[in-house]
Amino acid sequence: MNSVQQIDRSAGGADAERMSGPDALMLNMESASNPMHTLKVAILDTARRGRPLDLAELADVLPDHLGMFPRATQRLAWARGHRARPFWVRDNDFDVTRHLDERWVAAPGGRAELDEILSELAVRQLDRRRPLWGLTLVHGLAGGRQAVVVRVHHAVADGLAALNTFMAATAGPDERVCRAPIDRTRVEHDERELARAARAESWRMVRDLPAAASALARAFSAKRKAGHAELIPKPLTVRRTSFNARSGAERVCASGDIPLAAVQRLALATGTTVNGALHGVIAGAIRAELIARGEEPGVAVSIFGVCRDLASTRVHGNEIATAMAYLRSDLADPVERIAATGESCAATVRCRREVGFELTDALATYTGRLGPAFRGLAAHRAPLVMNNITTANMPGPRTTRWVGDIEVVDWISFALAIAPADVNLTTYSYAGKLSMGLIATPESMPDPARFLRRVADAAVEAADALGRPTEDTDDAVLAREAS
């Protein structure tokens, strides 16, 4: 069953594409107090060319490259009576300057000053009358650096699509990004044709209901038969902590990084994956944070996404399914904590891949607005929750990327803070480090920068417990073995 349908242009329809169920879920989750756009931050060093980037230059150059990203010039169009899943249609009035602005950080232009601007951009919601992205050029960072902050709605891209977009928009040293000009051809859409296409798909969905029910039964059966079920949290069985505080519309951001090789060494020493070791380190930070707040650390639970196909080169869409893992913040020993957390992460990823991804697509397509409505009602009322923290971990490039003669010295991603788990930590490996972007509500995480310091401290604590490597340790070999 394919929830994304193309309208037949030969039948007089518009050049339009029905939004997929997973994409529509991200769109419908948005409310005045629940922004659903992510932040992608590129830190630029313009030293090689000797002058900073300016907004006029961006406005001049971007149209020559946006053609490789279809959603960059598409807007939403709704069919009457079918509001749950709109269509993507060509924005005939696309003007890149409507998507650009600029800001200046306060001196001294460090992480804290940039994070303050990011916190403001995290709640500046995108105009649904235009393509769902915006770019802010930030001036005044220390060392003459700048930042490009892209706000992109999660309905447009998940983490892998965003990474592929970044890779396509940048190049290796002494390489150049391919030109892909915007197609300026006007394509009109007929609202009656959109409604006809939506009705036709609704009938197809009715006919496909038995197949969807069978897929649901197969998925539940596969989950029951999955090995090590005791390592996988069950839905709505998680105790609330202060990470699940009742919150409002404000967001706070913090960024930081830890050495990738350090986490790879932890993974090798504890017999887990880099993802498992990272989550074990995060468990240590959660333990320290809750103890500092006067709470019993207990066992925390994370929800993270598992990509359908990490080798995919798509630059839009949501093709991830969620997985739940225990973060063993109850364990005082850092090595035991990483090993136990890694076991849970590995078990839930295996289970997710055995269950498959079709069910996620089907449920998102059929439920429409029901899921977001239920979440909104239960977020601050349910005595038990799905998770305490949301995490993401994506493998990125091993060396810095370039745009012409401008080096991208850092790349940071911030996802979504969605109640009742209003703490979200996203990590991407970039040029030998794990770049961290933490977004939360101030009620759940009053000092996000301190929490990232706790993550770094937890990595050091575990390394000390294992015994630090000798000076002749070959980190390149370790990186290959752990990847």
C-alpha positions as CSV (number, residue, x, y, z in Angstrom):
1,M,0.0,0.0,0.0
2,N,1.5,3.3,-1.1
3,S,0.1,6.3,0.7
4,V,1.8,8.8,-1.6
5,Q,-0.2,9.3,-4.8
6,Q,0.6,11.3,-7.9
7,I,-2.3,13.0,-9.6
8,D,-2.6,12.1,-13.3
9,R,-1.7,15.3,-15.2
10,S,-3.1,13.8,-18.5
11,A,-6.5,13.8,-16.8
12,G,-6.4,17.5,-16.3
13,G,-5.0,17.4,-12.8
14,A,-2.4,19.5,-11.2
15,D,1.2,18.5,-10.7
16,A,0.6,17.6,-7.1
17,E,1.7,14.9,-4.6
18,R,-0.4,13.7,-1.7
19,M,1.4,14.0,1.6
20,S,2.4,10.6,3.1
21,G,0.9,9.5,6.4
22,P,4.2,9.9,8.4
23,D,4.7,13.3,6.9
24,A,1.2,14.4,7.7
25,L,1.6,13.1,11.3
26,M,4.4,15.6,11.7
27,L,2.3,18.4,10.2
28,N,-0.7,17.7,12.4
29,M,1.3,17.5,15.6
30,E,1.9,21.2,15.4
31,S,0.1,23.7,17.6
32,A,0.7,27.2,18.9
33,S,2.7,25.7,21.8
34,N,4.2,22.8,19.9
35,P,6.4,23.9,17.0
36,M,7.3,21.1,14.7
37,H,10.2,22.5,12.8
38,T,13.8,21.4,13.4
39,L,17.0,23.5,13.3
40,K,20.0,22.6,11.2
41,V,23.0,24.7,12.0
42,A,26.2,25.0,9.9
43,I,29.1,26.9,11.4
44,L,31.1,28.6,8.7
45,D,34.7,29.7,8.5
46,T,35.2,32.2,5.7
47,A,38.9,32.8,6.4
48,R,40.1,31.2,3.1
49,R,38.2,33.8,0.9
50,G,38.9,36.7,3.3
51,R,35.3,38.1,3.5
52,P,32.1,37.1,5.3
53,L,29.0,35.8,3.6
54,D,26.1,38.2,3.2
55,L,22.4,37.8,2.7
56,A,22.4,39.2,-0.8
57,E,24.9,36.6,-1.9
58,L,22.7,33.8,-0.5
59,A,19.7,35.2,-2.3
60,D,21.7,35.2,-5.5
61,V,23.3,31.7,-5.2
62,L,20.5,29.6,-3.6
63,P,18.1,29.5,-6.7
64,D,20.9,27.9,-8.7
65,H,20.9,24.9,-6.3
66,L,17.5,24.5,-4.8
67,G,16.3,22.5,-7.8
68,M,17.8,19.4,-6.2
69,F,15.4,19.7,-3.3
70,P,11.8,19.4,-4.5
71,R,10.2,20.5,-1.2
72,A,12.2,23.7,-1.2
73,T,9.8,25.2,-3.8
74,Q,6.6,23.3,-2.9
75,R,3.8,24.6,-0.7
76,L,0.8,22.9,1.0
77,A,-2.6,22.7,-0.7
78,W,-5.7,21.2,1.0
79,A,-8.6,19.5,-0.6
80,R,-12.0,20.3,0.8
81,G,-13.1,17.5,3.2
82,H,-9.7,16.0,3.3
83,R,-7.7,18.2,5.7
84,A,-5.7,15.5,7.4
85,R,-3.3,15.0,4.5
86,P,-2.8,17.9,2.2
87,F,-0.9,17.9,-1.1
88,W,2.5,19.2,-2.1
89,V,2.1,21.6,-5.0
90,R,4.4,23.9,-7.0
91,D,4.7,27.4,-5.4
92,N,4.3,29.5,-8.5
93,D,5.1,32.6,-6.6
94,F,8.3,31.3,-4.9
95,D,10.6,34.1,-3.8
96,V,13.8,33.0,-2.0
97,T,14.1,36.3,-0.2
98,R,10.9,35.5,1.7
99,H,12.8,32.7,3.4
100,L,15.9,34.6,4.4
101,D,16.8,36.8,7.3
102,E,19.8,37.6,9.5
103,R,20.8,38.1,13.1
104,W,23.8,39.2,15.1
105,V,24.9,37.4,18.3
106,A,26.0,39.3,21.4
107,A,29.7,39.4,22.2
108,P,31.7,37.3,22.8
109,G,29.9,35.2,20.2
110,G,30.4,31.8,21.7
111,R,28.1,28.8,22.0
112,A,26.0,30.3,24.7
113,E,25.2,33.4,22.6
114,L,24.4,31.3,19.5
115,D,22.2,29.0,21.6
116,E,20.2,32.0,22.8
117,I,19.3,32.8,19.2
118,L,18.6,29.2,18.4
119,S,16.1,29.1,21.3
120,E,14.3,32.0,19.8
121,L,14.3,30.4,16.3
122,A,13.0,27.2,17.7
123,V,9.6,28.7,18.4
124,R,9.3,30.9,15.3
125,Q,6.9,28.8,13.4
126,L,7.0,28.6,9.6
127,D,4.3,30.2,7.4
128,R,2.2,27.4,5.9
129,R,1.3,29.6,2.9
130,R,4.9,29.1,1.7
131,P,7.4,26.2,1.4
132,L,8.1,25.0,4.9
133,W,11.7,26.3,5.5
134,G,13.5,29.4,6.5
135,L,17.2,30.4,6.6
136,T,18.8,32.8,9.1
137,L,22.4,34.0,8.6
138,V,24.0,34.7,12.0
139,H,26.9,37.1,12.2
140,G,29.4,37.9,15.0
141,L,30.6,34.5,16.1
142,A,34.0,34.3,17.7
143,G,36.9,34.2,15.3
144,G,35.0,35.9,12.5
145,R,32.8,32.9,12.0
146,Q,29.2,32.8,10.9
147,A,26.3,30.4,11.2
148,V,23.6,29.4,8.8
149,V,20.5,28.2,10.7
150,V,17.9,26.4,8.6
151,R,14.4,25.9,10.1
152,V,12.8,23.0,8.3
153,H,9.4,21.5,9.2
154,H,9.6,17.8,10.2
155,A,6.9,17.2,7.6
156,V,9.5,17.9,5.0
157,A,12.4,15.8,6.3
158,D,13.5,13.4,9.0
159,G,17.1,13.1,10.2
160,L,18.4,11.0,7.3
161,A,16.8,13.2,4.7
162,A,18.2,16.3,6.4
163,L,21.7,14.7,6.5
164,N,21.4,13.8,2.8
165,T,20.4,17.4,2.0
166,F,23.4,18.7,3.9
167,M,25.7,16.3,2.0
168,A,24.2,17.3,-1.4
169,A,24.5,21.0,-0.6
170,T,28.2,20.7,0.4
171,A,31.3,19.0,-1.0
172,G,34.7,17.7,0.0
173,P,37.8,19.9,-0.1
174,D,38.5,21.3,-3.6
175,E,35.2,19.9,-4.9
176,R,32.2,21.9,-6.0
177,V,28.5,21.6,-5.4
178,C,26.6,20.7,-8.6
179,R,24.2,23.4,-9.9
180,A,20.5,22.5,-10.0
181,P,18.5,25.6,-10.8
182,I,14.9,26.0,-9.7
183,D,12.3,25.0,-12.4
184,R,10.4,28.3,-12.9
185,T,7.7,26.7,-15.1
186,R,4.2,27.6,-13.7
187,V,2.1,24.6,-12.9
188,E,-1.5,25.4,-11.9
189,H,-3.5,23.1,-9.7
190,D,-7.3,22.6,-9.7
191,E,-8.9,22.3,-6.2
192,R,-11.6,20.2,-7.7
193,E,-9.1,17.8,-9.1
194,L,-7.3,17.6,-5.7
195,A,-10.5,16.7,-4.0
196,R,-11.3,14.1,-6.7
197,A,-7.8,12.5,-6.2
198,A,-8.2,12.6,-2.4
199,R,-11.7,10.8,-2.6
200,A,-10.2,8.2,-4.9
201,E,-7.4,7.5,-2.5
202,S,-9.9,7.3,0.4
203,W,-11.8,4.5,-1.4
204,R,-8.5,2.7,-2.0
205,M,-7.8,2.9,1.7
206,V,-11.2,1.4,2.5
207,R,-10.5,-1.5,0.2
208,D,-7.1,-1.9,1.7
209,L,-8.4,-2.1,5.3
210,P,-8.3,-5.9,5.5
211,A,-4.6,-5.9,4.3
212,A,-3.8,-3.2,6.9
213,A,-5.4,-5.2,9.7
214,S,-3.4,-8.3,8.6
215,A,-0.2,-6.2,8.7
216,L,-1.1,-5.1,12.2
217,A,-1.7,-8.6,13.4
218,R,1.6,-9.8,11.8
219,A,3.5,-6.9,13.5
220,F,2.1,-7.8,16.9
221,S,2.9,-11.4,16.4
222,A,6.5,-10.6,15.4
223,K,6.9,-8.4,18.4
224,R,5.6,-11.1,20.8
225,K,8.1,-13.6,19.3
226,A,11.0,-11.2,19.4
227,G,13.9,-12.3,21.6
228,H,14.9,-10.6,24.8
229,A,11.5,-9.0,25.3
230,E,12.5,-8.1,28.9
231,L,15.1,-5.7,27.4
232,I,12.4,-3.6,25.6
233,P,10.2,-1.2,27.5
234,K,6.4,-1.7,27.0
235,P,4.4,1.4,25.9
236,L,3.0,3.6,28.7
237,T,4.7,1.9,31.5
238,V,7.4,4.6,32.2
239,R,7.4,6.6,35.4
240,R,7.3,10.4,35.1
241,T,10.3,12.3,36.2
242,S,11.0,16.1,36.2
243,F,12.0,15.5,32.5
244,N,8.3,15.2,31.9
245,A,7.2,18.4,33.6
246,R,4.1,20.2,32.4
247,S,5.4,22.8,30.0
248,G,4.4,25.6,27.6
249,A,5.5,27.1,24.3
250,E,9.0,28.3,25.3
251,R,12.1,26.3,24.2
252,V,15.8,26.3,25.3
253,C,18.7,25.1,23.2
254,A,22.3,24.1,24.0
255,S,25.0,22.7,21.8
256,G,28.3,20.8,22.5
257,D,30.4,17.9,21.4
258,I,32.4,14.9,22.6
259,P,35.1,13.0,20.8
260,L,33.7,10.2,18.6
261,A,36.8,8.1,19.2
262,A,36.1,8.2,23.0
263,V,32.6,6.7,22.5
264,Q,34.0,4.2,20.0
265,R,36.5,3.0,22.6
266,L,33.7,2.6,25.1
267,A,31.7,0.6,22.6
268,L,34.6,-1.8,21.9
269,A,35.4,-2.2,25.6
270,T,31.8,-3.0,26.6
271,G,30.9,-5.1,23.5
272,T,28.2,-2.9,22.3
273,T,27.6,-0.5,19.4
274,V,28.5,3.2,19.2
275,N,24.7,3.9,19.5
276,G,24.5,1.7,22.6
277,A,27.6,3.3,24.2
278,L,26.3,6.8,23.5
279,H,23.0,6.0,25.1
280,G,24.9,4.5,28.1
281,V,26.8,7.8,28.4
282,I,23.5,9.7,28.2
283,A,22.1,7.4,31.0
284,G,25.0,8.6,33.1
285,A,24.1,12.2,32.5
286,I,20.5,11.6,33.3
287,R,21.5,9.9,36.6
288,A,23.7,12.8,37.6
289,E,21.0,15.3,36.6
290,L,18.2,13.6,38.6
291,I,20.3,13.2,41.7
292,A,21.2,16.9,41.5
293,R,17.5,17.6,41.4
294,G,16.9,15.5,44.5
295,E,15.2,12.7,42.6
296,E,15.7,8.9,42.6
297,P,17.4,8.2,39.3
298,G,15.8,4.8,38.7
299,V,15.6,3.5,35.1
300,A,15.0,6.0,32.3
301,V,13.5,5.3,28.9
302,S,14.5,6.8,25.6
303,I,12.6,6.8,22.3
304,F,14.8,7.1,19.2
305,G,14.2,6.6,15.5
306,V,15.4,3.6,13.4
307,C,15.8,4.4,9.7
308,R,14.2,2.1,7.1
309,D,17.3,2.4,4.9
310,L,20.5,4.2,6.0
311,A,21.9,3.9,2.5
312,S,19.0,5.9,1.0
313,T,19.8,9.2,-0.7
314,R,16.4,10.7,-0.4
315,V,16.3,14.4,0.6
316,H,12.7,14.6,1.9
317,G,10.2,12.5,3.7
318,N,9.9,10.6,7.0
319,E,10.9,6.9,6.8
320,I,11.7,6.2,10.4
321,A,10.0,4.1,13.0
322,T,10.4,4.6,16.7
323,A,12.1,2.2,19.1
324,M,12.2,2.3,22.9
325,A,15.2,1.4,25.1
326,Y,16.0,1.3,28.7
327,L,18.7,3.8,29.8
328,R,20.1,2.2,32.9
329,S,20.5,5.4,35.0
330,D,19.8,3.2,38.0
331,L,23.3,1.6,37.8
332,A,26.0,3.4,39.7
333,D,28.9,1.6,37.9
334,P,29.5,3.4,34.6
335,V,30.7,0.3,32.7
336,E,27.8,-1.8,33.8
337,R,25.5,1.1,32.9
338,I,26.9,1.3,29.3
339,A,26.8,-2.5,28.8
340,A,23.2,-2.8,30.1
341,T,22.0,0.2,28.1
342,G,23.7,-1.1,25.0
343,E,21.9,-4.5,25.4
344,S,18.5,-2.8,25.5
345,C,19.3,-0.6,22.5
346,A,20.5,-3.6,20.4
347,A,17.4,-5.6,21.4
348,T,14.9,-2.9,20.5
349,V,16.6,-2.1,17.1
350,R,16.6,-5.8,16.2
351,C,12.9,-6.0,17.2
352,R,12.0,-2.9,15.1
353,R,13.7,-4.4,12.0
354,E,12.0,-7.7,12.5
355,V,8.6,-6.0,12.9
356,G,9.3,-3.9,9.8
357,F,8.2,-0.4,8.8
358,E,5.0,-0.9,6.9
359,L,2.9,-0.8,10.0
360,T,4.2,2.7,10.9
361,D,3.3,4.0,7.5
362,A,-0.2,2.4,7.5
363,L,-1.1,3.6,11.0
364,A,0.0,7.2,10.3
365,T,-2.0,7.1,7.0
366,Y,-5.2,5.8,8.6
367,T,-5.2,7.7,11.9
368,G,-4.8,11.2,10.4
369,R,-5.3,13.6,13.2
370,L,-6.3,11.1,15.9
371,G,-2.7,10.5,17.1
372,P,-1.9,14.1,17.6
373,A,-5.2,14.8,19.3
374,F,-4.7,11.9,21.7
375,R,-1.2,13.1,22.5
376,G,-2.4,16.6,23.2
377,L,-5.1,15.3,25.6
378,A,-2.9,12.8,27.5
379,A,0.5,14.6,27.5
380,H,0.1,16.3,30.9
381,R,-2.6,13.9,32.3
382,A,-1.5,10.3,31.9
383,P,0.1,9.0,35.1
384,L,2.6,7.0,33.0
385,V,4.4,8.1,29.9
386,M,6.1,6.6,26.8
387,N,9.6,7.9,27.6
388,N,11.6,10.4,29.6
389,I,13.9,11.6,26.8
390,T,14.0,11.5,23.0
391,T,17.3,10.8,21.3
392,A,18.7,10.5,17.8
393,N,22.1,9.4,16.6
394,M,23.2,9.6,13.0
395,P,26.5,8.9,11.3
396,G,27.8,11.9,9.4
397,P,30.9,12.7,7.3
398,R,34.4,11.9,8.6
399,T,35.9,15.2,7.4
400,T,34.6,18.8,7.2
401,R,32.5,19.8,4.2
402,W,32.8,22.8,2.0
403,V,30.6,25.2,0.0
404,G,33.0,26.7,-2.5
405,D,35.8,28.3,-0.5
406,I,33.8,28.3,2.8
407,E,34.5,25.5,5.3
408,V,31.7,24.1,7.4
409,V,33.6,23.6,10.6
410,D,30.6,22.2,12.6
411,W,27.1,20.9,11.9
412,I,24.5,20.7,14.6
413,S,21.0,19.4,14.6
414,F,18.1,20.2,16.9
415,A,14.9,18.2,16.7
416,L,11.6,18.5,18.6
417,A,10.6,18.9,22.2
418,I,7.2,17.3,22.4
419,A,5.3,16.8,25.6
420,P,5.3,14.7,27.7
421,A,9.0,14.0,27.0
422,D,10.2,17.6,26.5
423,V,13.9,16.8,26.4
424,N,15.4,15.9,23.0
425,L,19.1,15.2,22.4
426,T,20.2,14.8,18.8
427,T,23.8,13.7,17.9
428,Y,25.5,13.5,14.5
429,S,29.1,12.4,14.0
430,Y,31.0,15.1,12.2
431,A,34.7,15.3,11.4
432,G,35.8,13.1,14.3
433,K,33.3,14.3,17.0
434,L,29.8,13.7,18.1
435,S,28.0,17.0,17.7
436,M,25.1,17.4,20.1
437,G,22.1,19.6,19.9
438,L,19.8,19.6,22.9
439,I,16.3,21.2,22.8
440,A,13.9,21.2,25.7
441,T,11.4,23.2,27.6
442,P,12.7,25.3,30.5
443,E,10.3,23.5,32.8
444,S,11.9,20.1,32.0
445,M,15.5,21.2,31.5
446,P,16.2,24.6,33.2
447,D,20.0,24.4,32.3
448,P,20.5,22.5,29.0
449,A,24.2,23.5,28.7
450,R,24.8,21.9,32.2
451,F,23.2,18.7,31.0
452,L,25.5,18.5,28.0
453,R,28.4,19.0,30.4
454,R,27.1,16.1,32.3
455,V,27.1,14.0,29.1
456,A,30.8,14.9,28.6
457,D,31.5,14.1,32.2
458,A,29.8,10.7,31.9
459,A,32.0,9.8,29.0
460,V,35.1,10.7,31.0
461,E,33.9,8.8,34.0
462,A,33.4,5.6,31.9
463,A,36.8,6.0,30.3
464,D,38.4,6.4,33.7
465,A,36.6,3.3,35.0
466,L,37.9,1.3,32.0
467,G,41.4,2.7,32.1
468,R,42.4,5.3,29.5
469,P,44.1,4.1,26.3
470,T,47.9,4.3,26.0
471,E,49.4,7.0,23.9
472,D,50.2,4.6,21.1
473,T,46.6,3.5,20.7
474,D,45.6,3.9,17.0
475,D,42.3,5.7,17.1
476,A,41.9,5.2,13.3
477,V,41.9,1.4,13.9
478,L,39.5,1.7,16.7
479,A,37.2,3.8,14.6
480,R,37.1,1.2,11.8
481,E,36.5,-1.6,14.2
482,A,33.7,0.2,16.0
483,S,31.9,1.5,12.9
